[in-house]
Amino acid sequence: MKKIKVKSVLPVYLTALTWVVFAFFLSMYNYSHLLITAAVSVAVYFISSAFLIKGEVTVEEENSEQSEVY
């Protein structure tokens, strides 16, 4: 058995949610608002990546002799 670490998808969803929330409150055609939204979304991604638990999946290893097809 082999254990593989899997990253969570939740930081990407939280980053997308940041863009949606900021689009409701700021005008997205203004460059300063776009930069603020980009900076906050980068911060949200890295903070949520640091604190969210990464999962482990157990996978059976393939035997190289059995996986060959003649």
N, C-alpha and C positions, 0 to 999 in steps of 0.2 A: 504494500500500500504506500502511496505517495501523497503527501499533503501539499496542496497548492494554495497560496494566498491570493484572495480575490479582492480587488478594490470595490468600494461601494459606489453606486451610481448617484446616490443622494446629493453629493456636492455639485454635480452638473445640474440636477433639477433645482437646487436652491439658487444656483447662479441664474438660471433661466427665470425663476420666480422673481429674482431681484430686478431683472430687466422689465418684467411685466409690471411690477409694483411702481418702479420709477417712471415708467411710461405713463401711468395714470396721473402722477403728480408733477412731472416736469415736461417741458416742451422738448421733444427729441430733435427738433431741427436746429437747436442752439448747440454750438460746439462745446461750450462749457458744461452743459447738462449731459452731453454724451460722455465727456471725459470723467465727470463725477460718477456717472452710472458705471462706466468701465472700471474705474478705480474701486468702487464699492463691490462690484461683482467679482473682481480678482481677489479682494480681501475675503469676501464670503466664501469663495472656493477654497482658498488656502486654510482658512480657519476651520471650515467644516471638514476638510480632508484630514486635518490634524486631530480632530476630536472624535470623528466617527470611527466605529469599530470596523476593522477589516476582517472579512470572513475567511475561513479555511474550508477547502473542499478536499475530501479524500478520494483519490482516483486509483484504480488498479493499474499496475504497470503492465504493459504489453510484453509478452515474451517474443523476442526477435525471431526465434525459430518457428513459432506457430504463426506469426503474422506474414511470413513469406508465402507467396502464391506461386506454384509451379505451373 
